[in-house]
Amino acid sequence: MLGNKNEKSGTLLILKPVSKVNGESVKPFFEISSKDKNENKWVPSTDTSINSISGSLFKIEAVEEEYKGDKYFRVKAIIKDGDEAYLIPFRMNIATRSLLNSFFHLESFENLSIRYYLSKSGYDSYYVTQNDEKVTWKFESSELPAPEEISFKGKIIRDFTKLDLFFVDQIKILNERIKLNPAKSSEESESKVSSSSFQASDSSDSSEPENWESEEEVPF
């Protein structure tokens, strides 16, 4: 199997959403990285065709990061499929908020499929289904904090801080719900890695779940 084999936790793969390469827009795909034990580093695959994954939502969190003085939130989600785990880092943006809004609507966390695609408007987007049915948003746009318009160096920019903090609070609630309703173990669900977990679509505490990062340094 692909990835870094961990006797306690199975195979870990990092799936990084990519929609630009060298500053140029490309058809969105998940860049798959696996651990090279000999080199002790994560090595990305050159395959750019993977734009759909499936499995169970196992854990999710938001962390605040900083780059060149700018602070932002990154969402880290773990999707489990059999004895494999996909650790996905999402930068908080329009597409990620839409994905999260669908996650917030879930009553259970199994049999999910996430497709990463380019919308008709030309923006990268996510489409979530559960048991082959579309997962709709929990919150309508009118229920969400509106971005604030502020003047900066003579220009009007939109500040999404309040909106992002709202989503961070909802992520915490979601993760607590996952703890209370954990996904089935790998013995209870057959792994679909070879056939459907990775798809190249033609269309554009003791109650704490096991931490897949506990034995791995994951480069986010």
C-alpha positions in Angstrom: 0.0 0.0 0.0 1.1 3.6 -0.5 2.3 5.9 2.3 4.1 5.4 5.6 3.1 2.2 7.4 2.6 2.8 11.1 1.9 -0.4 13.1 -0.4 1.4 15.4 -2.3 3.6 13.1 -2.0 2.2 9.6 -0.9 4.0 6.5 -0.8 7.8 6.5 -1.0 9.9 3.4 -1.0 13.7 3.2 -3.4 15.1 0.6 -2.7 18.7 -0.3 -5.3 20.5 -2.4 -3.6 22.2 -5.3 -5.2 24.6 -7.8 -2.2 26.5 -8.9 1.3 25.4 -10.0 4.0 28.0 -10.4 1.4 30.7 -10.1 -0.7 29.3 -12.9 -4.2 28.0 -12.4 -4.6 24.2 -13.1 -7.4 21.7 -12.8 -7.7 21.2 -9.0 -6.2 18.0 -7.7 -5.0 16.4 -4.4 -1.2 16.2 -4.3 -0.4 12.9 -2.5 2.7 12.8 -0.2 4.0 9.6 1.4 6.7 9.2 4.0 10.1 8.0 2.7 11.5 6.2 5.7 15.1 6.1 4.3 15.2 9.9 3.8 12.8 10.6 6.7 10.9 13.1 4.7 7.5 13.5 2.9 7.7 12.9 -0.8 4.9 14.3 -3.1 3.7 12.2 -6.0 3.8 13.6 -9.6 0.2 12.3 -10.2 -2.1 15.2 -10.8 -5.2 13.2 -11.6 -6.5 12.6 -8.1 -9.5 14.9 -7.5 -11.8 12.7 -5.4 -11.5 10.8 -2.1 -13.8 8.8 0.1 -13.9 7.5 3.6 -15.0 8.6 7.1 -14.4 11.9 8.8 -12.3 11.0 11.8 -11.0 14.3 13.2 -10.9 18.0 12.3 -9.3 21.1 13.8 -8.4 24.6 13.0 -5.1 26.2 13.8 -3.9 29.8 13.5 -0.7 30.3 11.5 1.3 33.2 10.3 3.2 33.9 7.1 5.1 37.1 6.5 3.2 38.9 9.3 -0.2 37.8 8.0 -2.2 35.5 10.3 -4.7 33.0 8.9 -6.4 29.8 9.9 -5.6 26.4 8.4 -8.0 23.5 8.8 -6.7 20.0 9.2 -9.0 17.1 8.5 -8.4 13.4 8.8 -10.4 11.1 6.6 -10.1 7.3 7.3 -10.7 4.6 4.8 -10.0 1.1 6.1 -6.5 1.1 7.5 -5.4 4.2 5.6 -5.7 7.8 6.8 -5.7 10.9 4.6 -4.5 14.0 6.4 -5.7 17.1 4.5 -4.7 20.7 5.2 -7.1 23.3 3.9 -6.3 27.0 3.9 -9.4 28.9 5.1 -11.0 30.4 2.1 -14.3 30.5 0.2 -14.0 26.9 -1.0 -13.0 25.6 2.4 -15.9 27.4 4.1 -18.3 25.8 1.7 -16.8 22.4 2.4 -17.0 23.0 6.2 -20.6 24.2 5.9 -21.4 20.8 4.4 -19.5 18.9 7.1 -21.5 20.9 9.8 -24.7 19.4 8.4 -23.6 15.8 8.8 -25.5 13.6 11.3 -23.0 10.8 10.9 -19.5 10.8 9.5 -19.1 7.7 7.3 -19.5 6.9 3.6 -18.3 10.4 2.5 -17.0 11.4 -0.8 -15.3 14.7 -1.5 -14.7 15.9 -5.0 -12.3 18.8 -5.8 -13.2 20.6 -9.0 -13.3 23.8 -10.9 -16.7 25.5 -10.8 -18.3 27.0 -13.9 -17.3 30.4 -12.5 -13.7 29.4 -12.6 -13.2 28.9 -8.8 -11.9 25.8 -7.1 -14.7 24.1 -5.2 -15.6 21.0 -3.2 -18.6 18.7 -3.7 -19.6 16.5 -0.7 -21.8 13.4 -0.9 -22.8 10.8 1.7 -24.1 7.5 0.5 -24.1 9.0 -3.0 -26.4 11.8 -1.9 -25.4 15.5 -1.9 -24.7 17.0 1.5 -26.2 20.5 1.7 -25.0 23.4 3.8 -26.1 23.8 7.4 -26.0 27.6 7.4 -27.5 29.8 4.7 -25.4 32.8 3.8 -27.8 35.1 5.6 -27.1 33.2 8.9 -23.3 33.8 8.7 -21.4 36.9 9.9 -21.0 39.2 7.0 -17.4 40.2 6.0 -16.5 43.7 7.0 -15.4 46.3 4.4 -12.5 48.3 5.5 -10.3 51.0 3.9 -6.7 50.1 3.5 -4.2 52.2 1.5 -7.0 53.9 -0.4 -8.7 50.6 -1.3 -11.7 48.8 0.1 -10.9 45.3 1.2 -13.1 42.6 2.8 -12.2 41.4 6.3 -13.3 37.8 7.0 -12.1 37.7 10.6 -15.5 37.4 12.2 -16.7 34.9 9.7 -13.6 32.7 10.1 -13.9 32.8 13.9 -17.5 31.7 13.5 -16.3 28.7 11.5 -13.5 27.9 14.0 -16.1 27.7 16.7 -18.3 25.4 14.6 -15.2 23.2 13.8 -14.7 22.7 17.6 -18.4 21.7 17.9 -18.1 19.4 15.0 -15.0 17.6 16.4 -16.8 17.1 19.7 -19.7 15.5 17.8 -17.2 13.2 15.9 -15.9 12.0 19.3 -19.4 11.1 20.4 -20.2 9.4 17.1 -16.9 7.9 15.9 -16.6 6.3 12.5 -16.6 2.5 12.3 -13.3 0.8 12.7 -11.4 -0.5 9.7 -12.5 -4.1 10.6 -16.1 -3.0 10.1 -15.6 -1.3 6.7 -13.8 -2.6 3.6 -11.0 -0.5 2.3 -11.8 1.0 -1.1 -8.5 2.5 -1.9 -7.7 0.6 -5.1 -11.1 1.2 -6.7 -12.9 4.3 -5.4 -11.1 6.1 -2.6 -8.8 7.8 -5.1 -10.7 8.7 -8.3 -9.7 10.7 -11.3 -13.0 12.2 -12.4 -13.5 13.3 -15.9 -15.6 16.2 -14.7 -14.1 19.2 -14.0 -7.8 11.6 26.8 -9.4 8.2 26.4 -12.3 9.8 24.6 -9.9 11.5 22.3 -9.8 9.9 18.8 -6.3 8.5 18.0 -4.0 11.3 16.9 -2.4 10.4 13.6 0.2 13.1 14.1 1.4 11.7 17.4 4.3 9.7 15.8 4.7 11.7 12.7 6.0 15.2 12.0 3.6 16.4 9.4 4.8 19.4 7.3 1.9 21.9 7.3 
